[in-house]
Amino acid sequence: MFNLIIAFVLGLIVLVLLAVFINKIPKKLHPVLIVILLLISGFFGYKLYKSIEEPVKFEAAKEERYKEVVAQLILIRDAQKAHKDITGTYTDDINKLARFVDTAQFALTQKRDSTVIDEERNLKFRLRADDPNGYKKEITLIDTLGFQPVKDSFKNVDISSLLKYNTIEGAPGSIEMKTDVVIDKENRVPVFRLVAQKKDILFDQPERLVKDELEAKSVESIDGPTIFVGSLDEITTSGNWPRQYAIDDN
């Protein structure tokens, strides 16, 4: 935009000079001046068009690519959650995560309430431990009804390829995946973090627009130079994107 303003000012100076000296220029050169003016008008028209078109195209490309990358991050996060639910940990190996999704199974369970003899309390009050007329307590029983493959939740998804920018042709780099543990009230809690670099996602876009995007800060934008989900410092599986980039994100 700054370059356009400079060019516009220079153009105005040229037009003013032409207007001042037009009468001192031989009439036979006037057609040449008209051509020059037309070329200048065309130049500024083109510059104005590009100054409007370029940001519009950038925003469209950015929105599409961000949605695609966020969709990948959500899929990896869901796979990591499943891995933790079954194994108790996350993994920083995408191939291991892919094998887990292909082979692991969720246990399908059902909870039900039941009443049983409270043996400990019976003994405390000098009753027989198994006295049917003694104290009772409520418990929750969990019945296993069967098993469901984890793969059913990731149909037609190649987990092993999700760290690559599959839908952005020529994009350099890849999504970074790390795991760790944090201490919470003396408990070791596993955590993970996925990070995608905006500069890689927008690698072929105008440099000045990318620079502005890396510094973006607003409620409708993805702040900062990265798109990420999870954390290595706190217990969270949230991402830093606003809702419009992942409507189905829960």
C-alpha positions as CSV (number, residue, x, y, z in Angstrom):
1,M,0.0,0.0,0.0
2,F,2.9,2.4,0.8
3,N,4.4,1.8,-2.6
4,L,1.1,2.5,-4.2
5,I,0.8,5.8,-2.4
6,I,4.3,6.9,-3.6
7,A,3.5,5.9,-7.1
8,F,0.2,7.8,-7.0
9,V,1.9,11.0,-5.7
10,L,4.6,10.8,-8.4
11,G,1.8,10.4,-11.0
12,L,0.0,13.5,-9.7
13,I,3.3,15.4,-9.9
14,V,3.7,14.3,-13.5
15,L,0.2,15.3,-14.4
16,V,0.6,18.7,-12.8
17,L,3.8,19.3,-14.7
18,L,2.1,18.4,-17.9
19,A,-0.8,20.7,-17.2
20,V,1.6,23.6,-16.4
21,F,3.7,23.1,-19.5
22,I,1.1,21.8,-21.9
23,N,0.9,25.1,-23.8
24,K,4.7,25.2,-24.2
25,I,4.8,21.8,-25.9
26,P,4.3,21.7,-29.7
27,K,0.8,20.6,-30.7
28,K,2.3,17.8,-32.9
29,L,3.5,16.2,-29.7
30,H,0.1,16.3,-28.0
31,P,-1.0,12.9,-29.3
32,V,2.2,11.5,-27.7
33,L,1.2,13.2,-24.4
34,I,-2.3,11.7,-24.6
35,V,-0.7,8.2,-25.0
36,I,1.5,8.9,-22.1
37,L,-1.5,10.0,-20.0
38,L,-3.4,6.9,-21.0
39,L,-0.5,4.7,-20.0
40,I,-0.2,6.4,-16.7
41,S,-3.9,6.0,-16.1
42,G,-3.7,2.3,-17.0
43,F,-0.7,1.9,-14.7
44,F,-2.5,3.4,-11.7
45,G,-5.7,1.5,-12.5
46,Y,-3.7,-1.8,-12.5
47,K,-2.0,-0.9,-9.3
48,L,-5.3,0.0,-7.7
49,Y,-6.8,-3.3,-8.9
50,K,-3.8,-5.3,-7.5
51,S,-3.9,-3.5,-4.2
52,I,-7.5,-4.6,-3.8
53,E,-7.3,-8.1,-5.4
54,E,-4.1,-9.3,-3.6
55,P,-5.5,-9.1,0.0
56,V,-8.8,-10.6,-1.1
57,K,-7.0,-13.6,-2.6
58,F,-4.7,-13.9,0.4
59,E,-7.6,-14.0,2.8
60,A,-9.4,-16.7,0.7
61,A,-6.3,-18.8,0.6
62,K,-5.5,-18.3,4.3
63,E,-9.1,-19.2,5.4
64,E,-9.1,-22.4,3.2
65,R,-5.6,-23.6,4.3
66,Y,-6.2,-22.8,8.0
67,K,-9.4,-24.8,8.0
68,E,-7.6,-27.8,6.4
69,V,-4.7,-27.7,8.9
70,V,-7.1,-27.3,11.9
71,A,-9.0,-30.3,10.7
72,Q,-5.7,-32.3,10.7
73,L,-4.9,-31.1,14.2
74,I,-8.3,-32.1,15.4
75,L,-7.9,-35.6,13.9
76,I,-4.5,-36.1,15.5
77,R,-5.8,-34.8,18.9
78,D,-8.8,-37.2,18.8
79,A,-6.4,-40.1,18.0
80,Q,-4.2,-39.0,20.9
81,K,-7.2,-38.8,23.3
82,A,-8.1,-42.4,22.3
83,H,-4.5,-43.5,22.8
84,K,-4.5,-42.0,26.3
85,D,-8.0,-43.4,27.2
86,I,-6.8,-46.9,26.4
87,T,-3.0,-46.9,27.2
88,G,-2.9,-44.1,29.8
89,T,-0.3,-42.0,27.8
90,Y,0.1,-40.0,24.6
91,T,2.7,-40.8,22.0
92,D,5.1,-38.5,20.0
93,D,5.5,-41.1,17.2
94,I,2.9,-40.6,14.4
95,N,3.5,-44.1,13.1
96,K,2.9,-45.7,16.5
97,L,-0.2,-43.6,16.8
98,A,-1.4,-44.8,13.3
99,R,-0.8,-48.5,14.3
100,F,-2.7,-47.9,17.5
101,V,-5.7,-46.5,15.6
102,D,-5.6,-49.5,13.2
103,T,-5.5,-52.2,15.9
104,A,-6.8,-50.9,19.3
105,Q,-10.4,-51.4,20.6
106,F,-12.6,-49.4,22.9
107,A,-14.4,-51.4,25.6
108,L,-18.1,-50.7,25.5
109,T,-19.3,-50.5,29.1
110,Q,-22.5,-49.9,31.0
111,K,-22.8,-48.5,34.5
112,R,-25.4,-49.7,37.0
113,D,-26.1,-49.1,40.6
114,S,-26.3,-51.9,43.1
115,T,-26.7,-52.4,46.9
116,V,-24.4,-54.7,48.8
117,I,-23.7,-55.6,52.5
118,D,-21.3,-53.1,54.1
119,E,-19.0,-55.6,55.8
120,E,-16.6,-53.0,57.2
121,R,-19.4,-51.1,58.9
122,N,-21.0,-54.3,60.2
123,L,-17.8,-55.3,61.9
124,K,-17.4,-51.8,63.3
125,F,-20.7,-52.2,65.1
126,R,-20.0,-55.8,66.2
127,L,-22.2,-57.5,63.7
128,R,-21.3,-60.4,61.5
129,A,-19.5,-59.1,58.4
130,D,-22.1,-60.8,56.1
131,D,-25.1,-60.1,58.2
132,P,-27.9,-59.6,55.7
133,N,-29.9,-57.5,58.1
134,G,-26.9,-55.3,58.9
135,Y,-25.6,-52.2,57.1
136,K,-25.8,-51.7,53.3
137,K,-24.0,-49.5,50.9
138,E,-24.6,-48.3,47.3
139,I,-22.0,-49.2,44.7
140,T,-21.6,-48.7,41.0
141,L,-20.9,-51.7,38.8
142,I,-19.3,-51.4,35.3
143,D,-20.3,-54.2,32.9
144,T,-18.3,-54.7,29.7
145,L,-20.7,-55.3,26.8
146,G,-18.2,-55.7,24.1
147,F,-15.5,-54.0,22.1
148,Q,-15.4,-51.5,19.2
149,P,-12.4,-50.8,17.0
150,V,-10.8,-47.4,17.4
151,K,-10.6,-47.3,13.6
152,D,-14.3,-47.0,13.3
153,S,-13.9,-43.4,14.5
154,F,-11.3,-42.6,11.8
155,K,-12.7,-44.2,8.7
156,N,-10.8,-43.3,5.5
157,V,-8.2,-41.4,7.5
158,D,-4.4,-42.1,7.1
159,I,-3.2,-41.1,10.5
160,S,0.5,-41.6,9.6
161,S,0.2,-38.7,7.0
162,L,-1.5,-36.1,9.2
163,L,1.7,-34.3,10.2
164,K,2.3,-33.3,6.6
165,Y,0.5,-30.4,4.9
166,N,-1.2,-32.9,2.5
167,T,-3.7,-30.4,1.0
168,I,-1.2,-27.5,0.4
169,E,1.0,-28.4,-2.6
170,G,4.6,-27.5,-2.1
171,A,4.3,-26.4,1.5
172,P,7.6,-26.9,3.4
173,G,7.9,-28.2,6.9
174,S,5.4,-30.3,8.9
175,I,3.3,-30.2,12.0
176,E,5.4,-30.7,15.1
177,M,4.1,-33.3,17.7
178,K,5.6,-33.5,21.2
179,T,4.6,-35.2,24.5
180,D,5.6,-34.7,28.1
181,V,4.2,-34.9,31.7
182,V,3.3,-32.2,34.1
183,I,2.9,-32.5,37.9
184,D,-0.6,-31.8,39.2
185,K,-1.0,-32.2,43.0
186,E,1.9,-34.7,43.0
187,N,0.4,-36.7,40.1
188,R,2.2,-37.1,36.8
189,V,-0.2,-36.2,34.1
190,P,0.6,-36.8,30.4
191,V,0.3,-33.9,28.0
192,F,0.9,-33.3,24.3
193,R,1.3,-30.4,21.9
194,L,0.8,-30.0,18.1
195,V,2.2,-27.0,16.4
196,A,1.8,-25.8,12.7
197,Q,3.8,-22.9,11.4
198,K,1.8,-20.2,9.6
199,K,4.9,-19.3,7.5
200,D,4.9,-22.8,6.1
201,I,1.2,-22.9,5.5
202,L,1.3,-19.5,3.6
203,F,4.7,-20.1,2.0
204,D,3.7,-18.9,-1.5
205,Q,1.7,-15.8,-0.4
206,P,2.9,-12.2,-0.6
207,E,5.6,-11.6,2.0
208,R,4.2,-8.4,3.4
209,L,0.7,-10.0,4.0
210,V,2.3,-13.0,5.6
211,K,4.3,-10.8,7.9
212,D,1.2,-9.0,9.0
213,E,-0.6,-12.4,9.6
214,L,2.2,-13.7,11.8
215,E,1.6,-10.7,14.1
216,A,-2.2,-10.9,14.0
217,K,-4.1,-10.4,17.2
218,S,-7.9,-10.2,17.3
219,V,-10.9,-12.3,18.4
220,E,-11.5,-13.4,14.8
221,S,-7.9,-14.4,14.0
222,I,-5.5,-17.1,15.0
223,D,-3.1,-15.0,17.1
224,G,0.7,-15.3,16.6
225,P,2.9,-17.2,14.2
226,T,1.6,-20.7,14.9
227,I,-1.6,-22.8,15.0
228,F,-1.4,-25.1,17.9
229,V,-3.4,-27.5,20.1
230,G,-2.5,-28.8,23.6
231,S,0.3,-27.7,25.8
232,L,3.5,-29.1,27.4
233,D,3.1,-26.8,30.4
234,E,-0.5,-27.3,31.4
235,I,-3.2,-29.8,31.2
236,T,-5.3,-28.9,28.2
237,T,-6.3,-30.2,24.8
238,S,-7.7,-26.9,23.5
239,G,-6.5,-25.2,20.3
240,N,-5.8,-21.5,19.6
241,W,-8.2,-21.1,16.7
242,P,-11.6,-19.3,16.8
243,R,-14.7,-21.2,16.0
244,Q,-15.0,-20.3,12.3
245,Y,-12.0,-22.5,11.5
246,A,-13.5,-25.6,13.1
247,I,-17.3,-25.5,13.5
248,D,-17.4,-29.2,14.6
249,D,-14.6,-28.8,17.2
250,N,-15.9,-29.9,20.6
